């Protein structure tokens, strides 16, 4: 079909085996989708893990703060995500959670720069809110990846996205060391990552209610972002 690199001819009677290079080298549209989802996974991971370790710097008991931020947000997140994901859609919910995360980080940055987060009654709810929203982003990243990529590439897509999540989980705790240079440096970095992710997610397709894809051709014909009512176009506009 058109738009597919000639290096991958589809010969009749041969079994089609796709690999990791097909995500990045076979077609530019697949490469862009893959890179976007990898960055969403990275953003969710670095935000969540960074906040968990930043809890050690909050006023009060370090053990209590760590336990609260590493357990309770996940319980609340489970209840929230099942209520809203199927109602407002994956992409819309993803953008909303990124906005909440960004606003929470901005408020934390202001408090860190001017008030040093000295009050636990103020800082803990902010950390709690951002942990919940970033956790929902993580769930949505996983769900969209499963629904977006076709069966022949779904496993490979999960692998590369999970790899980026591991990079984020390793990088997150290290950001706290930068706060020794200037207070709030780690929050500045995370906020910048969230803003970039928010912009990129405007071009992530909505997958709610769409049939799962089976072939690479269906992936590159998936289009982008805006559902259409016209028949025969796969339900999405082109890139």
C-alpha positions, 0 to 999 in steps of 0.5 A, a space after each residue: 500500500 502507499 506510504 510503506 517503504 519499499 524495503 519491506 515488500 509484502 510477498 504473497 504466501 509469506 508470513 509477515 514478522 514485524 520487529 522493533 525496527 518497524 516501529 521506527 524505520 518502516 514509516 514516518 507516521 508509525 515512528 512519530 506515534 511510537 516516540 510520542 507514546 514513549 515520551 508519555 510513559 517517560 513523563 508519567 514515570 519520572 513525575 510519579 517516582 520523583 514525587 515519591 522520593 521528594 516526600 522525604 523532604 516534606 515536614 513531619 515524619 519521613 516514614 509516614 510521608 513516604 508511606 502515604 504518598 506511595 500507597 494512598 494515591 494509588 487507591 484513589 487513582 483506581 477509583 477515579 480512573 474507572 469512573 472517568 476514562 470510559 466517559 470522557 475518552 482516553 486522550 481527553 482524560 490524558 490532557 486533563 490529568 496533565 493539566 492538573 499535574 502541571 498546575 500542581 507542580 507550578 503551585 509546588 514550585 511557587 511554595 518551594 521558591 517563596 515559602 519552602 513548603 513549610 506547612 505539611 497541611 499545604 504541601 501534602 495535598 499538593 503532592 497527593 494530587 499530583 501523584 494521583 494525576 500522574 498515576 492516571 497518566 501512567 494508566 492511560 499511557 498503558 491503555 492507549 498503547 495497547 489500543 493504538 498499536 496493531 497486534 503484530 507490533 503491540 508487544 514491541 511497542 509495550 517493550 520500548 515504552 516500558 523501557 522509557 518508563 524505566 529510564 524515567 523511574 531511574 532519573 526521577 530520584 536523581 533529580 532531587 540531588 539538583 535541589 542542592 544547587 537551587 531549590 525547586 530545580 527538580 520541580 522545574 525540570 519535571 514541569 518542563 517535561 509535563 508541558 512538552 508531553 501536554 503539547 505532544 498529546 494533542 496529536 495522540 489519537 483517541 482510541 475509545 470505542 475504536 476496534 483494535 488494529 491487526 496490521 501495520 497498514 491499519 496503524 499508519 492509516 489510523 490518522 491523528 487526533 480528531 474522529 470523523 463522521 465520514 465512512 471509509 476513513 478509519 474514523 480519523 483524519 490523516 497526519 
